[in-house]
């Protein structure tokens, strides 16, 4: 088994001319010859599913947005490039290698749902990728690719919730990344319509998802299905980090085993060590060392109680204390909770504090009782998936490695110095992942102050203007 290059080009494509020479643009040409429903049928037939985490069928999502099209307000396409899932670096790698593929896919999506605006939602901190995307947009516009569709880049914050699709729209609309209740296919952006106009839907797709679209439409859904599995056709761009020989990003056929992907991309475990566990981001159940021959597919990983997520695999070998991993996951999610749902934030903080005591072998039987209780309530009345992630990941770790947690309770195990750092990837340089070390100091109120204010982000920032600029789309006149 070897790496493939359907989406992740082996070398960077420098210009639109080079991309066209390599076969780019044929998908957009084909889409321009089709009616919108026919484009959607192509994507539906391909079996493409979202590569951002949820794995929802892409064609069905497009169909739903089209069905909710408003005759009075514009539909928008949002490219979710706000990559922040721990262990994931695929979207930024795709953008570095070939942003034109993403632009082409987004323009095809705009034709399919009759959108007149495409927003590439990125983070301010992704400076190189932002510049690369702006250059690609300019070239596409100069070549006449965009037609009447406006293309723009939005630069948002580093907060984890910025990547949640309803929070993404809130942020583009000039507010903080606090998830909303109304789905995006019913209420999209309001920044491009008058205040008294009902907002039309927005189509939100992940970067990698849209990177598959051009060839599906250009070559046909049957071509897309020539690799992968029946339920998970195509390929997946995976990131492998953690306790492996090297870290990296690579594209594999769906159905490739996790063990093979770790070998191909990460070089396998470190010399003399064995893999104890793998986390698929911080939204899925842990994968144990005896499950490494599970196929990388939606159905394969779901079958062992985990999930494909965004293809970011954090590998832990037999030197790692899994209680410290649980404490690190819990802290990340508790800090990144916005506080709109009190159990998510307050129970999450309690879980993080108690699990830190566990990993330090300072927890009592009472602390373990608190952990079990809070895991049962943390997701009460939650409006997004973050609190459920606490339940899923922490329960799976405690169930898969009970002896390690018991050893900490009995004081039979030397306590970890601190929880394992679980944080966003800033880069992968020379085969080494660069994690956001600052996250160790991030407070639950989202500040980096020495002391936490004791307030939750939704209380602290609701009435404060976002520092990343609320009027980035003010130059557009699409209403």
N, C-alpha and C positions, 0 to 999 in steps of 0.2 A: 504494500500500500504506500502511496506517495501523496504529497501535497498537490493540490490542483490550483488553477488560476482563472476561474470564471469571473470572480468578483475582485479578488485581491491580486492585482497585477504584480509580476515579479520585480519589475522596475518602474520607477515613477514615469508617468506620462507628462511631459513638460508643457505641451500646448494643445489647443483644440485641433490644429492641423495634424499633429502626430496621432491624436486620438482617432480622427477620421481616417487617416491612413491605415490605422490598425483595425478598421471596421466599425468605428463609432458613428453614431448618427442614424443607422439603419432602422433602429427601433422607433425613433421619432418620425422618420419618414413613413414608416408603415402605419403608425398611429394616426398621422394626418390624413391617411386614406380611409380610415375607419370611422364609423359613427361611435360616439361615447359608449353606448351599451355593448358594442362589439369589442371594444378595448377591454372592458370589464370582463366580458366572457373569456377572453384570452387569459387574463390573470386568474380567473376562477378555475379554468380548466388546468392551469399549470399546477395547482395545489400549493402555490407559494403561501407561506405563513410568516407572520411578523417575526423578525429577528431581534426585536428589542427586548423580549422577555416573556410576554404573554403568549406568543405563538398563535394569535388569532388569524384565521384565514384572510389574507389580504384582499382578495376579490370581494368577499362578503362585506368587508369594511368599506370598500369603495362603493359597492352597491347601496349600502345603507346611507352613506353620505349623499349619493346622487338622489336617492328617494326623498331625502329631506331638503333638497335644493330649494332655495327661496327665489321667487321671481323679482323680489325687491331689494335684496342685499346680496353682496358677492360671497361666493364660497372661497375658502382659502385652503391651500395645501401647506402644511407645516412639516418640514424635514427635521425630525428630532435627532439632532447631533449633540445633545447636551449630555454626553457620555459621562457617567459618574458611578456606575455600579462597580464596587470593589472587584478587582481581578479582571476588568474588561478594558481592552485598548483597541478593539477592532475597528470601530467607526473612525477614529482619528487616523489609524493606519490606512484605511481605505481612502480617506480624504487626502492624505499625503501622497498616495500612489496615483490616484485618478479621480479628482473631483468632477470631471466631465461626465463620468458614468452616473454619478449621483444627480447632476443637473439634468441629464437626459431623462432619467427615470422620473424625476419630479415633474418635468414638463409633460411627460406622457400621463402622469397622474392628474395633472391640471386639465388636460384635454378630456380625460375620462369623467371627471366630476364637474366639468365646466367652471373651473376656478380661474380667476383673473389675477391671482396673487400667489406667489410661492415664497415662503419665509424659511430661510435656513437658520434654525435656532441653535446657536452655539454658546459657548462660554467665553467671557472676556479673557479668561486665562489661556484659551486655546489660540494664542496670538498667531502662530505659524499657520495653523489650519484655517483661521479666519481670513488671513491674507491670501492663502491659496484659493479659497472659495470665492472671494471677491474677484480675483483675477479670472477665475473660470467663468463666473457670471458675466463679466465684461466681454470676454471673448465670445461667449454664446450669444449675447445680445448683438454684438457687432456682426456676427455671422447670420443674424436673422432667425436664430433658433427660437427665440422667446415669443415672437409675434406680438400679440396684444397682452401677453402675460407679464406682469411685473415680477422681477426677481430681487430679493433683498436679503441681507444678513442681519440677524438680531443677535446681539451679544448680551448674555445674561449672567447670573451669579453662579457661584460654585456649589451652592446647596444641592444636596442629593435629590430633594423633591422637585427641583427644577426639571428633572427628566420625566416626572409623572405627567401624563399628557394634559390633564386638566390644569395642573399647576403651571405647566408650560405656557398655556394660553393666558392664564392669569398674569404671568410675568410679562409676556409680550404686550398685554393690555395695560401695562404700567403699574402693576401691583406686585406684591411679594408672592413667592411660589407656594401658596397655600392651596391645596387641592379643593376643587369645587364639587358639588353634588351633581349638577346638570351635566349630562354627557356631551362630549365635544361634537358629536354628530347632530346634536340639536342646537347647541349654542356655541358658536365659534368665536372669532375675534370681534370685538366692538371698536377697535382702534381705527378701522377703515370704513365705518358706517356712522351715520348721524345718531345722536343719543336716543332719538325717539324711533329709530328703525330697529325692528327685531333682528337680532344677529342671525346670520345664516350659519350652516354647519362648517366645521373645519375638518379636513382629513389630516390626521397626524400619523406619519409613518417614520419608522427608524431608518437611519442612513443605509444600513446593509440591505434592508428590505427593498428600498428603492433602487439599489445598485443591481438588483436582479431583473428589474422590469424591462429595461431596454432590450435585452436579448430574448426575453420571453415573447415580447411583441414582435421583435424583428425575426426571430427564428421559429417561433411557435411554441405552444405549451408542451407538445410532444418532445421537442428537443430538451426542454428543461427537465423533463422526467427521465431522461436517459441515465441519470445518476441519482443516487439516493434510494429511498424506500417508497413504498406505495403511499404511506401516510405522511412521510417527510421527504418529499422529492427535493432535489437540488443539493446544494452544498451549505456548509456553515463555516464562517470565519471565526476561529477560536483563539482565545488568549490563554496561555499557560504560564502561570507564575507560582511563586512559593518555593518549596524545598525541592527544586529540580536542578539539573546541571546548568540549565540556562533558561531564560525567559524569552517569550516571543509570541508572535501572532502568525497563524497560518490557516489556510483554507483546506478543509477536508470534505470528502463526500459524506453526506448523511448515511449513517449505517456503519461508518468506521468506528471501531471500538475506542472507548476512552483511553485504554492502555496504549493503543497505537498512536492516538493523537498526542498523548503526553510524550511518547518516544520521539515522534516526528518533530514536534514543535519545541518541546522542553528538554529533549535528550534523555528522558527517563529520570529515575531517582538519583540522588547523589551517590557516589561510590560507597559501597558497603551498607547502604541504607535501603529500607523498603518503604513503600507508600502505605501509610496508615489510613488516610482519608483524603477526600477531595470535596471542596465546596464549589457548587455552581453558583457563584455570586453569593448574595446574602438573602435570597428569596426562596431557596429550595432546600429540601432535606439533604443531609450529608450523605455522601457516597463513600462507602467503606472500602478498604483495600481489597476485599474479596469480591467486589463488584466492578472491577476495572474492565472486565471484558464485556460490559454492557454497551450496546451500540449508541453512538451519539445520534439521537433522533428524539422527536417529541414523545413517541410512544415507548421507546426503549427506556429513557430515563424516568418517565412517569411510572413505568412498570416496576421500578425499584424504589418508588416513593420519593423520587427527586424530580428534577426538571432541567430542561435545556437552558432556560433563561436567555441571556445574551451571549452564551458561549464562552464565558469567562471562568476558567477552572483554576482554583487556588489549591495547590497540592501541599499536603502535610506529610512528613515522613515520621518514622518511629521515634524521633527525638522530641516530638512536639507534644506538649500537654494539651489535651483537647478541652479541658476545663478553661485553660487560658484562651483558647480559640473561642469558646462560648462567651467568655467575658468580653472579648474584643468585638465579636459580632453584636452583642447586646449593647455595648457602649456606643458603637457606630450608629445603630438604629435609634437608640434613645436620644442621642445628641441631635440627629437629623430630623426627628419628629418635630412638626410645626406647633403642636399644642392645641390645634382646633378640637381634637377629641381628647378629653382629659385622661382617660385610661391609657391611651397610647403613650402620652408623654410621661405622666406621673408613674404609672406602673412600669413603663419602660425604664425610667431612671432608677426605680427601686430594683428592678431586675439587674441592671448594669452594676449597681453598687453591691448587691448581694453576691453576684457572680464573681466580682473582683475579690471579694472576701474568700470565696470558695477557692479561686485559683491561687490565693496566697496562703491557703490552709489555715484561715482564721475564722471560717464560718462555723456556726453552731447548728444543731438540729433544727432550731427555730428558724434560722436563715434559710435552710432547705425547704422548710414548710412555707415560708413566705414566697420563695421562688415558685414552688408548685402552684400556690394560690394565684399569684400575679400572672403566671402563664395562662391561667384560665380566664382572666378578666381583661388582659391588655388590649384585646381586639374588640372589646365591647363598643358598639355604636361607631365604629371606625368608617370614615368616608373614603379612605384609600387603602392600599394593600400593605402599608408599612408595618402596622401593628401585627397583622397576620404573619408577616415574615418573622417577627420575634417568636411567635408560637411555633411556626414550622421548623425553623432552623434550630432553635434551642431545644425543643422537645426531641428532635431527631438526634442531636448530639448527646443528650442525656440518656436516651434509650440505646444508642449505639455503643456508648462507652461508659456504662454504669460503674465499672470497677475504678475508673480514674476519678470519678466524682466521689465515690465511696472512700477512696484512699485519702482524698483531701479532708473529708468529714472526720475520718479516724485519725488524722494527723500522721498517717503513714507515709505521706509523700511530701517532699520538700516543696514548699510553695513557689509558684512562679513569681518572678520579680515584678511583673506587671502583665496585664492582659496582652494577648497577641495583637499587634497592630493590624486592624482591618480598616482600610481606607482606600480612597480613590487612587488610581494610578496616574501619576503626572507624566510619565514617559517610560519608554523602554530603551535603554542606551547600552550598546555593546552587549546585548544579551542579559542585561540586568534591569529589573523593574525598579522604578523610582516611585516610592509611595509618598503620599502626602503626610509627611511627618508632623506637620502643624496640627493635624487632627487630634493628636494627643492632648493639645492645649485648647481645643475648641470647647466652649462651654455649652450647656443645654439651651441657653438663650441665643445661640449662634454667634456670640461674640468671642473674642480671644483675650478678654480681660483676665486679670489674675484671679478674680472671684466671680462666680456666677451671680447674676442679679436676682435670681429667684423667680423671675417671670418667664413665661413661655414666649417663643417668637411671635405668635399671633397677637399677643398682648403688647409686646415690646415694639413691634414694627408696623402694626396695622395702620397707624396714622402718620407714619414716617415715609417720605418719598424715597423710593429705591435708589441706591447710589449708582446703579448701572445705567440710568437714563431711561425715563419713561416715554420719551418722545422719539424713539429711534425710527418709527414708521410715520412720523408726522409729514414727511415729504411726499407721501403717497396720497393721491387724490382719486380714490377708486369708488367712492360712495355714489 
